[in-house]
Amino acid sequence: MSYDLLRQMEVIRLNNGVEMPSVGLGTYKVRGYETVYQTLDAALGNGYRSIDTASVYLNEEDIGKALKELLPKHGLSRSDLFLTSKLSPRDQGSGAEAGCLLSLERLACGYLDLYLIHWPGKTGWKSDDQRNPACRRQSWEALEKLYAKGTLRAIGVSNYTAAHLEGLLATCQVVPAVLQAECHP
């Protein structure tokens, strides 16, 4: 994709008014500082302004370090980027707020544009475990709290089914701005 094409790429206005680029760089399996640096350098140089990572990708710290060097190189500031990360399933429930704050620390940024619950269940629990609904609710409440503080500009979910969404919508104060779903054409 050329830089000119990316500059003209439309943005999506989320339900809270935050604008999200319609095209972004996914960083799953992009590991090691040199690889992260080269990938982000090429992406930023070609006009990408949205970067998607997750705690479980094990690259947040390298992304944070690379961006510290690359943003000035490309004449950009943090506010020029749309940075997304995701809550690890191991941090679901009572560990949700701490998990998010750890992602912020690793990424070396004061806020995230979008933060998602990565998976609708906790690590080590079966998908039909009776504890999952309460765990999802507790995780979402932690995200709502950080959203209210301005630490997260938008919040959402990933890999949720219709039933998971219905359960969330029945109890949430903040409606999810995004459902990120894997799709293979």
Order of alpha helices (4+ residues) and beta strands (2+ residues): alpha-beta-beta-beta-alpha-beta-alpha-beta-alpha-beta-alpha-beta-alpha-beta
